[in-house]
């Protein structure tokens, strides 16, 4: 059972928790905007781009080694 749970954790989260949380937050933002009747097509690309930029910034600042 633990191996099964570890597989899903590695599959869904992978190497960077920030990216996983950012995508989930983007999907939630799309759902909220859609439920409010607002145009929601732009929210997910913006969320993904922002989380990628944050993740890359953190990776560049991380010391080598």
N, C-alpha and C positions, 0 to 999 in steps of 0.2 A: 504494500500500500504506500509506503514512504517513497519508493522509487517512482511510482506513478505520480504522486504529488510533486516530487522534485522535477520530473519531466515537464509537467504543466507549468510550474514556476519558471523553469529555464526557457520554455517555449514562449510563454506570454511576456515575461519581463526581460529575458535575455541578459545582456551585459549592463544595460543602463535603465535603472528604474525611472529616471526623469522622462525618457522617451515614452515609456509605457503609461505613466501618469498623464503626460501631455496629450497623448492620443485619446485616452479615456475622457479627459476634460474637454477636449475638442468635440468628441461625439456627444457629450452631455450638453455642451453649448449649442450644438446644432439642434438637438432635441428641444431644448428650452426655447430657442428662437423660433423653431417651426411651430411649437405649441402656442406661442404668442402671436403667430401669424406674420412674423417678420421674415424677410428673405434670409435664408440660412446657408446658402450655397458657399459663401465665402469664409465661414467660420472654421471649418476643418482645415483648409489649406493654410490659413493664418496660424492656427494652433500648431500644426505640424512644423511649419517653418520656424516658428518661435521656439519650440522645444528642440528642434535640430540645432538652431543657433546657440541656444543655451548649452546643449550637450557638447557641441564642438568647442565652445569657449572654455568650458570646464576641462575638456580633454587637452586643449592646447596649454592651459595654465598648469596642468598636473606635471610634477617633476618626472623626468625620465628615470627609468631604472627600476 
